[in-house]
């Protein structure tokens, strides 16, 4: 079980594949809120995105490693409850 208090503001989030997923803004409940700069383009631009804490595999200093590849993590976040989560 990951201790969410170990997740630091501005830590880099990487997928299991080593791909940059985002930067931690803060932990809110059972999710990591990403900074707006990692929001993407188009209709996503300027919106915060979230990663569920249950996807966190390890915390290595100022880096949070997910158990899923980067693209999968974003897809899971977008498909939650059948709509976009911001």
TITIMAR-40799 format. One record per residue (C-alpha): x, y, z. Coordinates in steps of 0.02 Angstrom, whole numbers, padded with zeros to 5 digits, always signed. Last residue first. Example, Ala and Ser with C-alpha at 12.3 -4.5 7.8 and 13.67 -1.06 7.14 Angstrom:
residues 2
+00684-00053+00357
+00615-00225+00390
//
This chain:
residues 86
-00576+00865-00739
-00646+00691-00772
-00709+00652-00947
-00857+00538-00957
-00905+00354-00947
-00890+00345-00757
-00702+00336-00776
-00659+00332-00960
-00546+00484-00959
-00443+00429-00808
-00423+00254-00877
-00366+00323-01045
-00240+00436-00962
-00165+00292-00862
-00164+00180-01016
-00062+00308-01116
+00068+00319-00977
+00090+00132-00954
+00008+00061-00799
+00082+00019-00627
+00127+00202-00604
+00294+00272-00546
+00296+00432-00442
+00461+00527-00448
+00532+00652-00323
+00605+00518-00210
+00555+00352-00287
+00371+00321-00253
+00308+00154-00315
+00164+00066-00402
+00037+00208-00404
-00118+00157-00505
-00223+00140-00346
-00192+00325-00314
-00308+00367-00458
-00234+00494-00582
-00320+00662-00603
-00325+00795-00737
-00335+00983-00710
-00408+01086-00850
-00317+01224-00946
-00311+01128-01110
-00422+00974-01112
-00539+01043-01247
-00393+01060-01366
-00222+01018-01294
-00150+00923-01149
-00177+00955-00964
+00003+00934-00909
+00028+01122-00884
-00129+01118-00777
-00037+01025-00640
-00096+00848-00604
-00212+00804-00461
-00169+00637-00383
-00322+00541-00330
-00390+00451-00175
-00434+00608-00079
-00347+00754-00164
-00158+00734-00182
-00069+00888-00249
-00007+00973-00408
+00094+00821-00460
+00174+00830-00631
+00119+00728-00781
+00124+00566-00878
+00308+00561-00929
+00343+00393-01013
+00448+00267-00916
+00345+00118-00979
+00270+00091-00806
+00206+00268-00824
+00292+00419-00752
+00232+00552-00631
+00357+00690-00592
+00349+00765-00419
+00291+00948-00415
+00207+00926-00245
+00272+00773-00156
+00194+00602-00142
+00255+00525+00021
+00093+00576+00110
+00001+00457-00008
+00077+00306+00080
+00067+00170-00051
+00000+00000+00000
//
